[in-house]
Amino acid sequence: MTVVAGFEYRDGERVREVSLFEPLPRREPGSFIWIGIADPTEAEMEAIGRCFDLHPLALEDARQPHVRPKLEVYDRDLFLVARTAMREGDHIRYGNTSIFVCDDVIVTIRTGSHSDHKPLRAKLEASPLLLRYGVDYVLYGVLDFVVANYEPVLESIEEDLFDMERQALDTFLTRAEINRLFAIRRELARFGRIMGPMEEMLERLTHLALKSLDEDVRPYFSDVYGRVRRASARIEGARDSITATLEASSLLEQHRQGEITRQLAAWAAILAVPTAIAGVYGMNFENMPELHWRYGYYMVLSAILTVAGFLFWRFRRSGWL
């Protein structure tokens, strides 16, 4: 187990470091403990549960690598699971952040997540007036940190989609590019299935009445809830963009094929004139007066050029050539 950091805070200021392997210090009014843990083993999870007297069902959920975002209340304790996201190539890698909130203790457990909480801890410690709220403000900070990391994922996907939209208007999309669009679409669908439970969890949190949650912190939870809803809207917008890109590419391809078909039809009509005339005079019947006419060849050639030139002019004027 990696105990990234464990400290006691009083009146918004860091007081001392704490350890899970030693008896927890007696806390004075206005103080709380925040312990951050990364990727614990099964035995270590049991040790954490015994140390803080955590509910066994909450510990079971914290062990699961792919549990959906959720919020559970056990007596006076609060348990939450938030899903983290990080984009690697065209795939989104997910992790879990499990949060245990007691009256004056908050434990955050990261599994499969590469988003280190050290910058978050430094940010919260830089605002002691807000950190004085206690564990509920730390809870807000962790949730806000998780949701804020959704934005780079969505921004990178949107930039890729913008580039592919421009390319679809200029040239045909290749098979590899179409496969990539469908791969991104699948990732967005999976991302959207996570956003739904996240919205439900945060909406419930904004209205949850619990002793460890201060009324003054509820607007902060509402802010995180709003950011998740905006992220969900961006996911739907990205999926619509993929659909529009595929439709635009298909329409442009049909338009180009129509242009080629019209050009081929126009040239076929033009070439049909000399073909028809030459076919008539190529039958070689003896009773064909024009065959013995001195200027017959020149007249037929002139007729072919005149009719073909007229057809070329008409097709060019109508935009077929």
C-alpha positions in Angstrom: 0.0 0.0 0.0 1.2 3.5 -0.8 0.1 6.1 1.7 0.7 9.1 -0.4 -0.1 11.6 2.3 -1.8 11.6 5.8 -2.1 14.8 7.8 -4.2 16.3 10.5 -5.6 19.8 9.9 -6.9 22.3 12.4 -8.6 25.6 11.5 -7.5 25.1 7.9 -3.8 24.6 8.7 -1.7 21.4 8.5 -0.8 20.4 12.1 1.0 17.1 11.9 1.5 13.9 9.9 -0.4 10.8 10.8 0.1 7.1 10.0 -2.1 4.1 9.7 0.4 2.0 11.5 0.2 4.1 14.6 -2.7 5.0 16.9 -4.5 8.0 15.4 -4.0 11.1 17.5 -6.8 12.5 19.6 -8.4 15.3 17.7 -9.5 18.6 19.1 -12.6 20.4 18.0 -12.2 22.0 14.5 -9.6 19.4 13.4 -9.8 16.6 10.9 -7.6 14.0 9.2 -7.1 13.5 5.5 -5.4 10.3 4.4 -4.6 9.6 0.7 -3.9 6.0 -0.4 -3.1 4.6 -3.8 -3.6 1.0 -5.1 -3.9 -0.9 -1.8 -3.8 -4.7 -1.8 -6.6 -6.9 -0.4 -5.0 -7.3 3.0 -4.3 -3.6 3.2 -7.9 -2.8 2.4 -8.9 -4.9 5.4 -6.4 -3.1 7.6 -7.9 0.3 6.4 -11.3 -1.0 7.3 -10.3 -2.0 10.8 -8.4 1.2 11.4 -11.3 3.5 10.6 -14.2 1.0 11.3 -15.4 1.3 7.8 -18.5 -0.6 6.6 -17.8 -3.9 5.0 -20.1 -3.2 2.0 -18.3 0.0 1.3 -14.9 -1.8 1.5 -16.3 -4.4 -1.0 -17.2 -1.7 -3.4 -13.9 0.0 -3.0 -12.1 -3.2 -4.0 -14.0 -3.5 -7.3 -12.0 -2.0 -10.2 -15.0 -1.2 -12.4 -17.7 -0.2 -10.0 -20.1 2.5 -11.3 -20.1 5.9 -9.6 -22.2 5.8 -6.5 -23.0 7.3 -3.1 -24.0 5.3 0.0 -24.7 6.4 3.5 -23.8 4.0 6.3 -25.1 5.3 9.7 -23.2 8.6 10.0 -20.5 7.6 7.4 -20.6 8.6 3.8 -19.0 6.5 1.0 -18.6 7.6 -2.6 -17.0 6.2 -5.8 -16.0 8.5 -8.6 -14.5 7.4 -11.9 -11.4 9.1 -13.2 -10.6 9.3 -16.9 -7.4 9.8 -18.9 -7.0 9.6 -22.7 -4.3 7.3 -24.1 -4.3 7.5 -27.9 -7.9 7.0 -29.1 -8.9 5.1 -25.9 -10.0 6.4 -22.5 -8.4 4.8 -19.5 -10.5 4.7 -16.4 -9.8 4.5 -12.7 -11.6 4.7 -9.4 -11.4 7.2 -6.5 -13.2 5.8 -3.5 -13.9 8.3 -0.7 -14.8 7.5 2.9 -16.1 10.4 4.9 -16.6 10.3 8.7 -17.2 13.1 11.1 -13.6 14.2 11.2 -11.8 11.8 8.9 -11.7 11.6 5.1 -9.9 8.7 3.3 -9.3 8.8 -0.4 -8.3 5.6 -2.2 -7.1 5.7 -5.8 -7.1 2.5 -7.8 -6.0 2.5 -11.5 -5.8 6.2 -11.5 -2.7 8.2 -12.5 -4.1 11.5 -11.3 -2.0 12.3 -8.3 -3.7 14.2 -5.5 -0.6 16.1 -4.5 -1.4 19.2 -6.6 -4.9 19.1 -5.2 -3.7 18.9 -1.6 -1.4 21.9 -2.2 -4.2 23.8 -3.8 -6.6 23.2 -0.8 -3.9 24.0 1.7 -3.3 27.3 0.0 -6.9 28.3 1.0 -7.0 27.8 4.7 -10.2 29.8 5.1 -12.0 27.3 2.9 -10.2 24.3 4.3 -11.6 25.3 7.7 -14.9 23.8 6.5 -13.3 20.4 7.1 -13.9 17.1 5.4 -16.8 18.3 3.3 -14.7 20.9 1.6 -12.0 18.3 1.0 -14.7 16.1 -0.5 -15.7 18.9 -2.8 -12.0 19.4 -3.8 -11.5 15.7 -4.7 -14.7 15.5 -6.7 -13.9 18.8 -8.5 -10.4 17.5 -9.2 -11.8 14.3 -10.7 -14.4 16.1 -12.9 -11.8 18.7 -14.0 -9.8 15.9 -15.5 -12.7 15.1 -17.8 -12.1 18.4 -19.7 -8.7 17.6 -21.2 -10.1 14.3 -22.4 -13.1 15.9 -24.1 -11.0 18.8 -25.5 -8.5 16.4 -27.2 -11.4 14.3 -28.7 -13.1 17.5 -29.9 -9.9 18.7 -31.6 -9.4 15.4 -33.3 -13.0 15.5 -34.5 -12.6 19.1 -35.8 -9.6 18.0 -37.8 -11.4 15.0 -39.3 -14.4 17.2 -40.2 -12.2 19.6 -42.2 -10.5 16.6 -43.9 -13.9 15.0 -44.7 -14.9 18.2 -46.6 -11.6 18.2 -48.6 -11.0 14.6 -49.4 -12.6 11.2 -49.0 -12.2 9.6 -45.6 -10.1 6.5 -45.8 -11.2 3.2 -44.2 -8.7 3.7 -41.4 -10.2 7.1 -40.6 -13.7 5.8 -40.6 -12.7 3.0 -38.3 -11.1 5.6 -36.0 -14.3 7.6 -36.0 -16.3 4.6 -34.9 -13.6 3.7 -32.3 -13.9 7.3 -30.8 -17.7 6.9 -30.9 -17.5 3.7 -28.9 -15.3 5.4 -26.3 -17.7 8.4 -26.1 -20.6 6.0 -25.5 -18.7 4.3 -22.7 -17.8 7.7 -21.3 -21.5 8.7 -21.4 -22.5 5.6 -19.4 -20.2 6.9 -16.6 -21.5 10.4 -16.8 -25.0 9.3 -16.0 -24.3 7.8 -12.6 -21.9 10.7 -11.8 -24.7 13.1 -12.4 -27.1 11.1 -10.2 -24.5 10.9 -7.4 -23.7 14.6 -7.4 -27.3 15.6 -7.6 -28.0 13.5 -4.6 -25.0 14.9 -2.8 -26.3 18.5 -3.2 -29.5 17.6 -1.4 -28.0 15.1 1.2 -28.6 16.0 4.8 -25.7 14.6 6.8 -23.9 15.8 9.9 -20.5 15.8 8.3 -21.7 18.0 5.4 -21.9 21.7 6.1 -24.7 23.7 4.5 -22.2 26.3 3.4 -20.4 23.8 1.2 -23.5 22.7 -0.8 -23.1 25.4 -3.5 -19.7 23.9 -4.2 -21.2 20.5 -4.8 -23.8 22.2 -7.1 -20.9 23.7 -9.0 -19.3 20.2 -9.6 -22.7 18.9 -10.6 -23.0 21.6 -13.2 -19.6 20.8 -14.6 -20.6 17.1 -15.0 -23.8 18.1 -16.8 -21.8 20.3 -19.1 -19.3 17.4 -19.7 -22.3 15.1 -20.6 -23.6 17.7 -23.0 -20.1 17.9 -24.7 -20.1 14.1 -25.0 -23.4 14.2 -26.8 -22.2 17.1 -29.0 -19.1 15.0 -29.9 -21.2 12.0 -30.8 -23.4 14.3 -33.0 -20.3 15.7 -34.6 -19.1 12.2 -35.6 -22.5 11.4 -37.1 -22.5 14.7 -39.0 -18.9 14.0 -40.3 -19.9 10.6 -41.5 -23.1 11.9 -43.2 -21.2 14.8 -44.8 -18.5 12.4 -46.1 -21.2 10.2 -47.5 -23.1 13.0 -49.2 -19.9 14.5 -50.7 -19.0 11.1 -52.0 -22.4 10.7 -53.6 -22.1 14.1 -55.1 -18.7 13.4 -56.5 -20.0 10.1 -57.9 -22.9 11.9 -59.5 -20.5 14.4 -61.1 -18.5 11.5 -62.5 -21.6 9.8 -63.7 -22.8 12.9 -65.5 -19.5 13.4 -67.2 -19.4 9.8 -68.4 -22.9 10.1 -69.7 -22.1 13.4 -71.5 -19.0 11.9 -73.2 -21.0 8.7 -74.1 -23.6 10.9 -75.8 -21.0 12.8 -77.7 -19.2 9.7 -78.8 -22.5 8.1 -79.8 -22.8 10.5 -82.8 -19.7 9.4 -84.7 -20.3 5.9 -83.7 -23.8 5.9 -85.1 -22.9 7.6 -88.4 -19.8 5.5 -88.9 -21.9 2.4 -88.1 -24.4 3.3 -90.9 -21.7 3.9 -93.5 -19.7 0.9 -92.4 -22.4 -1.5 -93.5 -20.9 -1.5 -97.1 -24.2 -2.0 -99.0 -23.8 -1.4 -102.7 -26.9 0.7 -103.1 -25.7 3.6 -101.0 -25.5 6.7 -103.2 -23.3 8.6 -100.8 -20.5 6.1 -101.1 -19.8 7.4 -104.6 -20.3 11.1 -103.9 -17.1 13.0 -104.3 -17.6 15.2 -101.2 -19.4 12.6 -99.1 -16.5 12.0 -96.7 -16.0 15.7 -96.0 -19.7 16.3 -95.5 -20.1 13.3 -93.1 -17.0 14.4 -91.2 -18.3 18.0 -90.9 -21.7 16.7 -89.7 -20.0 14.6 -87.0 -17.9 17.5 -85.8 -20.9 19.9 -85.9 -23.2 17.6 -83.9 -20.5 16.6 -81.5 -19.4 20.2 -81.0 -23.1 21.3 -80.4 -23.5 18.5 -77.8 -20.3 19.4 -76.1 -21.4 23.1 -75.9 -24.8 22.1 -74.4 -23.3 19.7 -71.8 -20.7 22.3 -70.9 -23.3 25.0 -70.5 -25.5 22.7 -68.2 -22.5 21.9 -66.0 -22.1 18.3 -67.0 -18.6 18.8 -68.4 
